[in-house]
């Protein structure tokens, strides 16, 4: 195990050849959007039904398939978040974003949900919610270096959703190695690696 980890750290990008992702299916994307809006309205039963429909309609190995599977896991009936309390400020920002989105003020919604990521702890329900709701609006164009780092993270996210833990580890390791301190994506990449380590300890 230690030898494999050392090789992964030494060759974060070259170690894995991740297949090209399939394009999103418009029907699946519509189901995902409806699921996010239902969850925002507090109707998780409807959100789960929409996510299940998204998975049925999604193209194999597409980002929307990975996203719908992960959101379904987050919002599954009886699922429990990590035992970290959500910060009140993060929950307030989530609510501001939700209210703005419902009024059609997508710029304010996007800004509030992005700010929520900086005010929340990885693994809390409010952070998962803010990360999910950002999918509802086009995010502001980040600087080129951060955009590249975010793309590496999303490739790992897609690989994890597709069940390819080795590819996800390679991408998230590369992300941690290349992201500067202060990068908003760095905590997510570290959290991804922790998730992989936790998965390996499960029976």
Secondary structure, 3 states (H helix, E strand, C coil): CHHHHHHHHHCCCCCCCCCCCECCCHHHHHHHHHHHHHHHCCCHHHHHHHHHHHHHHCCCCEHHHHHHHHHHHHCCCCCCCCCCCCCHHHHHHHHHHHHHHHCCCHHHHHHHHHHHHHHCCCCCHHHHHHHHHHHHCCCCCCCHHHHHHHHHHHHHHHHHHCCCHHHHHHHHHHHHHHCCCCCCCHHHHHHHHHHHHHHHHCC
